[in-house]
Structure formats: C-alpha cells, structure tokens
C-alpha cells in the first residue's frame, strides 16, 4: 500500500488539475471559554456605526456573487 503522503500528493495534484487549490485556515476555537469571552467583549464594544460599516462591507462583497449580465 502506498504511503499516506504519496496519496495526499496525488489527491492535491488531481484537484489542481481540476482548478482547485487546498486552503488551510486557522481559526479561534469557539469551544474555549476564553475565546467566547473575548468575542463577547468585542461585540459589546461595537456601536451602531461599526454595525452599519460591517453591513456596508457585506453588501459590497455580496455583489461578487451576483450573476454577471
């Protein structure tokens, strides 16, 4: 049986041939109380202008998903 590393390399190659690329993300662990507390504190600090700015950003990037005429 082939080594795991070889199989993974072949899988990545097949995906690249299909125009796909592997992307790894490191994100905060929301199961940790410290992370949840930090997020809660940051959310509590947000004001209405921050919320409006965030919504404008979401709407702006949402246009990328719109179908092109």
N, CA and C atoms as an extended XYZ file, in Angstrom:
207
Properties=species:S:1:pos:R:3:atomname:S:1:resname:S:1:resid:I:1 pbc="F F F"
N         0.842       -1.187        0.000 N   UNK     1
C         0.000        0.000        0.000 CA  UNK     1
C         0.887        1.250        0.000 C   UNK     1
N         0.485        2.246       -0.776 N   UNK     2
C         1.263        3.474       -0.872 CA  UNK     2
C         1.182        4.279        0.411 C   UNK     2
N         2.209        5.046        0.651 N   UNK     3
C         2.268        5.880        1.849 CA  UNK     3
C         1.199        6.963        1.782 C   UNK     3
N         0.754        7.362        2.950 N   UNK     4
C        -0.276        8.396        3.039 CA  UNK     4
C         0.185        9.675        2.343 C   UNK     4
N         1.445       10.054        2.537 N   UNK     5
C         1.961       11.278        1.926 CA  UNK     5
C         1.846       11.231        0.405 C   UNK     5
N         2.117       10.074       -0.185 N   UNK     6
C         2.005        9.932       -1.639 CA  UNK     6
C         0.568       10.065       -2.096 C   UNK     6
N        -0.340        9.450       -1.372 N   UNK     7
C        -1.760        9.529       -1.736 CA  UNK     7
C        -2.265       10.963       -1.631 C   UNK     7
N        -1.846       11.673       -0.595 N   UNK     8
C        -2.255       13.067       -0.433 CA  UNK     8
C        -1.685       13.926       -1.562 C   UNK     8
N        -0.430       13.676       -1.923 N   UNK     9
C         0.204       14.424       -3.006 CA  UNK     9
C        -0.563       14.205       -4.312 C   UNK     9
N        -0.930       12.961       -4.579 N   UNK    10
C        -1.690       12.646       -5.788 CA  UNK    10
C        -3.074       13.301       -5.760 C   UNK    10
N        -3.700       13.301       -4.595 N   UNK    11
C        -5.016       13.913       -4.468 CA  UNK    11
C        -4.926       15.413       -4.750 C   UNK    11
N        -3.915       16.084       -4.170 N   UNK    12
C        -3.733       17.515       -4.418 CA  UNK    12
C        -3.483       17.786       -5.898 C   UNK    12
N        -2.700       16.920       -6.546 N   UNK    13
C        -2.416       17.075       -7.973 CA  UNK    13
C        -3.704       16.968       -8.788 C   UNK    13
N        -4.544       15.978       -8.474 N   UNK    14
C        -5.813       15.819       -9.189 CA  UNK    14
C        -6.701       17.045       -8.990 C   UNK    14
N        -6.704       17.567       -7.790 N   UNK    15
C        -7.522       18.756       -7.524 CA  UNK    15
C        -6.999       19.964       -8.295 C   UNK    15
N        -5.671       20.147       -8.324 N   UNK    16
C        -5.089       21.255       -9.089 CA  UNK    16
C        -5.446       21.141      -10.563 C   UNK    16
N        -5.438       19.923      -11.076 N   UNK    17
C        -5.803       19.702      -12.472 CA  UNK    17
C        -7.251       20.105      -12.742 C   UNK    17
N        -8.080       20.035      -11.720 N   UNK    18
C        -9.489       20.442      -11.840 CA  UNK    18
C        -9.664       21.921      -11.512 C   UNK    18
N        -8.562       22.638      -11.273 N   UNK    19
C        -8.629       24.063      -10.983 CA  UNK    19
C        -8.893       24.377       -9.527 C   UNK    19
N        -8.673       23.413       -8.648 N   UNK    20
C        -8.896       23.615       -7.227 CA  UNK    20
C        -7.572       23.757       -6.499 C   UNK    20
N        -7.606       24.442       -5.377 N   UNK    21
C        -6.408       24.629       -4.582 CA  UNK    21
C        -6.757       24.408       -3.118 C   UNK    21
N        -5.905       23.690       -2.415 N   UNK    22
C        -6.123       23.443       -0.996 CA  UNK    22
C        -5.868       24.722       -0.214 C   UNK    22
N        -6.724       24.992        0.748 N   UNK    23
C        -6.594       26.167        1.582 CA  UNK    23
C        -6.778       25.734        3.025 C   UNK    23
N        -5.836       26.097        3.860 N   UNK    24
C        -5.922       25.747        5.277 CA  UNK    24
C        -6.167       27.014        6.074 C   UNK    24
N        -7.107       26.950        6.975 N   UNK    25
C        -7.445       28.093        7.806 CA  UNK    25
C        -7.212       27.756        9.267 C   UNK    25
N        -6.674       28.704        9.980 N   UNK    26
C        -6.521       28.575       11.421 CA  UNK    26
C        -7.495       29.583       12.033 C   UNK    26
N        -8.419       29.105       12.800 N   UNK    27
C        -9.453       29.974       13.371 CA  UNK    27
C        -9.504       29.782       14.884 C   UNK    27
N       -10.027       30.771       15.600 N   UNK    28
C       -10.150       30.623       17.052 CA  UNK    28
C       -11.082       29.458       17.400 C   UNK    28
N       -10.776       28.773       18.475 N   UNK    29
C       -11.585       27.648       18.945 CA  UNK    29
C       -12.732       28.186       19.800 C   UNK    29
N       -13.915       28.228       19.222 N   UNK    30
C       -15.070       28.807       19.923 CA  UNK    30
C       -15.571       27.939       21.070 C   UNK    30
N       -14.994       26.772       21.238 N   UNK    31
C       -15.361       25.928       22.378 CA  UNK    31
C       -14.667       26.382       23.658 C   UNK    31
N       -13.615       27.189       23.513 N   UNK    32
C       -12.884       27.663       24.677 CA  UNK    32
C       -13.581       28.874       25.289 C   UNK    32
N       -13.745       28.852       26.591 N   UNK    33
C       -14.414       29.944       27.291 CA  UNK    33
C       -13.690       31.268       27.077 C   UNK    33
N       -12.369       31.246       27.058 N   UNK    34
C       -11.596       32.473       26.871 CA  UNK    34
C       -11.901       33.115       25.516 C   UNK    34
N       -12.054       32.309       24.498 N   UNK    35
C       -12.357       32.834       23.169 CA  UNK    35
C       -13.767       33.414       23.158 C   UNK    35
N       -14.714       32.685       23.714 N   UNK    36
C       -16.092       33.197       23.759 CA  UNK    36
C       -16.163       34.511       24.523 C   UNK    36
N       -15.421       34.614       25.619 N   UNK    37
C       -15.410       35.847       26.405 CA  UNK    37
C       -14.827       36.990       25.596 C   UNK    37
N       -13.711       36.732       24.908 N   UNK    38
C       -13.074       37.773       24.103 CA  UNK    38
C       -14.010       38.259       23.001 C   UNK    38
N       -14.706       37.332       22.352 N   UNK    39
C       -15.646       37.710       21.297 CA  UNK    39
C       -16.799       38.529       21.878 C   UNK    39
N       -17.309       38.106       23.021 N   UNK    40
C       -18.408       38.835       23.658 CA  UNK    40
C       -18.001       40.258       24.000 C   UNK    40
N       -16.792       40.433       24.500 N   UNK    41
C       -16.299       41.768       24.842 CA  UNK    41
C       -16.191       42.629       23.580 C   UNK    41
N       -15.658       42.060       22.522 N   UNK    42
C       -15.512       42.815       21.278 CA  UNK    42
C       -16.866       43.178       20.681 C   UNK    42
N       -17.821       42.275       20.748 N   UNK    43
C       -19.162       42.556       20.229 CA  UNK    43
C       -19.815       43.663       21.049 C   UNK    43
N       -19.637       43.613       22.362 N   UNK    44
C       -20.228       44.632       23.234 CA  UNK    44
C       -19.662       46.014       22.931 C   UNK    44
N       -18.443       46.088       22.448 N   UNK    45
C       -17.808       47.371       22.129 CA  UNK    45
C       -18.319       47.972       20.823 C   UNK    45
N       -18.951       47.163       19.993 N   UNK    46
C       -19.409       47.659       18.700 CA  UNK    46
C       -20.527       48.673       18.888 C   UNK    46
N       -20.455       49.720       18.123 N   UNK    47
C       -21.502       50.728       18.137 CA  UNK    47
C       -22.333       50.620       16.868 C   UNK    47
N       -23.330       51.458       16.750 N   UNK    48
C       -24.204       51.392       15.579 CA  UNK    48
C       -23.435       51.725       14.296 C   UNK    48
N       -22.453       52.624       14.378 N   UNK    49
C       -21.669       52.958       13.183 CA  UNK    49
C       -20.823       51.756       12.746 C   UNK    49
N       -20.271       51.026       13.706 N   UNK    50
C       -19.497       49.825       13.368 CA  UNK    50
C       -20.392       48.789       12.698 C   UNK    50
N       -21.595       48.651       13.213 N   UNK    51
C       -22.539       47.694       12.630 CA  UNK    51
C       -22.911       48.117       11.210 C   UNK    51
N       -23.161       49.403       11.016 N   UNK    52
C       -23.504       49.905        9.689 CA  UNK    52
C       -22.341       49.695        8.719 C   UNK    52
N       -21.120       49.931        9.192 N   UNK    53
C       -19.938       49.719        8.348 CA  UNK    53
C       -19.820       48.247        7.950 C   UNK    53
N       -20.048       47.358        8.913 N   UNK    54
C       -19.978       45.917        8.626 CA  UNK    54
C       -21.035       45.520        7.601 C   UNK    54
N       -22.232       46.053        7.724 N   UNK    55
C       -23.296       45.733        6.771 CA  UNK    55
C       -22.971       46.266        5.378 C   UNK    55
N       -22.382       47.456        5.305 N   UNK    56
C       -21.980       48.002        4.002 CA  UNK    56
C       -20.928       47.099        3.353 C   UNK    56
N       -19.995       46.616        4.162 N   UNK    57
C       -18.965       45.720        3.636 CA  UNK    57
C       -19.598       44.428        3.111 C   UNK    57
N       -20.494       43.854        3.891 N   UNK    58
C       -21.143       42.602        3.480 CA  UNK    58
C       -21.914       42.804        2.182 C   UNK    58
N       -22.623       43.912        2.075 N   UNK    59
C       -23.361       44.196        0.843 CA  UNK    59
C       -22.412       44.380       -0.337 C   UNK    59
N       -21.281       45.052       -0.102 N   UNK    60
C       -20.331       45.297       -1.187 CA  UNK    60
C       -19.724       44.001       -1.689 C   UNK    60
N       -19.311       43.134       -0.793 N   UNK    61
C       -18.696       41.883       -1.248 CA  UNK    61
C       -19.743       40.919       -1.755 C   UNK    61
N       -20.979       41.090       -1.333 N   UNK    62
C       -22.056       40.241       -1.837 CA  UNK    62
C       -22.292       40.443       -3.308 C   UNK    62
N       -21.894       41.607       -3.839 N   UNK    63
C       -22.056       41.865       -5.264 CA  UNK    63
C       -21.195       40.941       -6.109 C   UNK    63
N       -20.118       40.406       -5.540 N   UNK    64
C       -19.275       39.479       -6.284 CA  UNK    64
C       -20.023       38.199       -6.606 C   UNK    64
N       -21.026       37.877       -5.803 N   UNK    65
C       -21.798       36.664       -6.022 CA  UNK    65
C       -22.907       36.852       -7.046 C   UNK    65
N       -23.195       38.107       -7.391 N   UNK    66
C       -24.271       38.372       -8.341 CA  UNK    66
C       -23.882       37.855       -9.721 C   UNK    66
N       -24.883       37.418      -10.442 N   UNK    67
C       -24.627       36.938      -11.801 CA  UNK    67
C       -24.236       38.108      -12.697 C   UNK    67
N       -23.274       37.868      -13.544 N   UNK    68
C       -22.828       38.894      -14.474 CA  UNK    68
C       -23.771       38.938      -15.670 C   UNK    68
N       -24.152       40.151      -16.104 N   UNK    69
C       -25.054       40.255      -17.279 CA  UNK    69
C       -24.362       39.861      -18.561 C   UNK    69
